[in-house]
């Protein structure tokens, strides 16, 4: 009988490991959420943006955020003018202490019907929003692009 107890304990431990392993894999999978977004178009369909957003390590403390958010994608210019470019503009709200300020990240493509690839990562992210615009060649998006119209939410930490 002294041999059967250790064997039973090993069998029980092995059974518990079989139950714990899938749960650990599920927890790891839920810690990283990847989702496609787009296509999103500028007014008049003169520009398009499409891509994927991957959020890792959501923290649900007082101000819930993701440890990191990686955004990859492509922006297309569909305006048949050498003076107009397509823009993908992201508004990223992040945690800074107990505050939630935001910043803009902009990607410009001025090559008619040829995609410009992009990828960037931000940390302590609360929300990611997107606007697609088509405007003249500039170094940054205009105030009209930034402040007129509706932002499309791509990610919101819950």
C-alpha positions in Angstrom: 0.0 0.0 0.0 2.9 2.4 0.5 3.6 2.3 -3.2 0.0 3.0 -4.3 -0.1 6.4 -2.5 2.9 7.9 -4.3 1.6 6.5 -7.6 -1.9 8.0 -6.9 -0.3 11.3 -6.0 1.7 11.3 -9.3 -1.4 10.4 -11.3 -3.3 13.2 -9.6 -0.5 15.7 -10.2 -0.3 14.7 -13.9 -4.0 15.1 -14.2 -3.9 18.5 -12.7 -1.1 19.5 -15.1 -3.2 18.5 -18.0 -6.0 20.8 -16.8 -3.7 23.7 -15.9 -1.7 23.8 -19.2 -4.7 24.7 -21.5 -5.8 27.3 -18.9 -2.4 28.8 -19.0 -2.4 28.9 -22.8 -5.8 30.6 -22.8 -4.5 33.2 -20.3 -1.5 33.9 -22.5 -3.7 34.1 -25.6 -6.0 36.6 -23.9 -3.1 38.7 -22.8 -2.4 39.4 -26.5 -5.3 40.5 -28.6 -4.8 41.0 -32.3 -7.5 42.3 -34.5 -7.7 43.6 -38.1 -9.1 47.0 -38.9 -10.2 48.7 -42.0 -10.5 49.4 -44.7 -11.2 53.0 -43.7 -11.6 55.6 -46.4 -11.2 59.4 -46.7 -14.2 61.4 -47.8 -14.7 60.8 -51.5 -12.6 57.6 -51.2 -9.5 59.5 -52.2 -7.4 57.6 -49.6 -7.6 54.3 -47.8 -6.0 52.7 -44.8 -6.1 49.0 -43.6 -4.1 47.1 -41.0 -3.8 45.1 -37.8 -3.7 46.2 -34.1 -2.1 44.0 -31.4 -2.6 44.8 -27.8 -0.5 43.1 -25.1 -0.8 43.0 -21.4 -4.0 44.8 -20.5 -3.8 46.2 -17.0 -7.2 46.8 -15.3 -6.0 49.1 -12.5 -7.5 52.5 -11.8 -6.8 53.6 -15.4 -6.9 50.5 -17.5 -4.3 50.4 -20.3 -2.4 47.9 -22.5 1.3 47.6 -21.8 1.9 47.9 -25.5 -0.1 48.3 -28.7 1.5 47.6 -32.1 -0.2 49.0 -35.2 0.8 47.8 -38.6 -0.8 48.6 -41.9 -0.9 50.3 -45.3 -2.1 53.7 -46.4 -3.1 54.3 -50.1 -3.4 57.5 -52.1 -6.3 57.3 -54.6 -6.3 61.0 -55.6 -5.1 61.2 -59.2 -3.1 64.4 -58.5 0.5 64.9 -57.7 -0.5 67.6 -55.3 -2.7 65.4 -53.0 -1.7 62.7 -50.5 -3.5 60.1 -48.5 -3.1 60.3 -44.7 -3.7 57.8 -41.9 -3.9 59.7 -38.7 -4.0 58.0 -35.3 -5.0 59.6 -32.0 -3.4 57.6 -29.2 -4.6 58.2 -25.7 -2.1 56.9 -23.1 -1.6 56.8 -19.4 0.7 59.4 -17.8 0.4 59.0 -14.0 -3.3 59.5 -13.3 -3.9 61.5 -16.5 -4.9 60.3 -20.0 -3.3 62.7 -22.6 -3.2 61.9 -26.3 -0.8 62.3 -29.2 -1.1 62.0 -32.9 0.8 59.7 -35.2 0.5 60.4 -38.9 1.5 58.4 -42.0 1.4 60.1 -45.4 1.4 58.4 -48.8 1.8 60.6 -52.0 2.3 57.7 -54.5 -0.9 57.2 -56.5 -2.3 53.6 -55.9 0.9 52.4 -54.3 0.7 51.4 -50.7 3.0 52.8 -48.0 3.5 50.3 -45.2 3.9 51.4 -41.6 4.3 49.9 -38.2 4.7 51.5 -34.8 4.3 50.6 -31.1 3.1 52.7 -28.2 3.0 51.9 -24.4 0.5 52.3 -21.6 -2.3 52.8 -24.2 -5.9 53.5 -23.2 -7.4 54.2 -26.7 -6.5 54.2 -30.3 -8.6 56.1 -32.9 -8.2 56.6 -36.7 -9.0 59.1 -39.3 -8.2 58.8 -43.0 -7.8 62.1 -45.0 -6.8 63.2 -48.4 -5.1 66.6 -48.6 -2.4 68.6 -50.3 1.3 67.8 -49.8 2.1 68.9 -46.3 4.5 67.9 -43.5 1.6 67.2 -41.1 -2.2 66.8 -41.4 -4.3 70.0 -41.4 -6.5 71.1 -38.6 -9.5 70.2 -40.9 -8.2 66.6 -41.0 -7.6 66.5 -37.2 -10.7 68.3 -35.9 -13.5 67.9 -38.5 -15.4 64.7 -38.7 -15.5 61.6 -36.6 -12.7 59.4 -35.3 -13.1 55.6 -35.7 -12.2 53.8 -32.5 -9.8 50.9 -33.2 -9.0 50.0 -29.6 -10.4 50.8 -26.1 -9.0 49.3 -23.0 -11.8 48.0 -20.7 
